[in-house]
Amino acid sequence: MSKKIISGKRLPEFFYESIEQNFSRFDFADVFFKKYMLDLLIDFTDAEKFYMVNNIVGGDNPNPVKFLNLAKIAQDCEIGKVFTEERKFDKYLGDFSLFGLGIFPENFKEVRLYSWIGKERYSKAAELYPADLSKTLRNMSSNFESCVSGLKDVRKEFKVEVDPYHLEIIWQK
């Protein structure tokens, strides 16, 4: 993956400053939360990470019913069967909901449904992860709308273009 640059800064540095600026107003936004948000934004700049579920649920116009079915599948999994995979899947569905509502709100029209799924999946994942990450995921679940609001503020600082032919998200200031 090539280095992504915005306003002369590498993407992680740009995101870090933007997260500091836009999330510091929230009491729950401790250092672990900010690191999680930075990792989430960097992870999802790899379009394949975003498209992994996005293609399943309908691409440019995500189908909330398909997404709800994915969440239901996660909910019905037996804990002992695939502990590591289940927690990753729950966390990913929370991340996908949060990223979609915050960065691409024009495509995620079923706000209440995606918010509910994000809260539920983060809450479920929090039960399966170690203490620091568990606390962060619980905070994200109970403050989901604030997380979306903060991401929307981060989003206002740059332009995003999706190139579906090259699976690339183009970030521009």
Helices and strands as residue ranges (DSSP letters): E 5-6, E 9-10, H 11-23, H 31-45, H 47-57, H 64-76, H 83-103, H 111-126, H 131-142, H 144-155, E 159-163, E 168-172
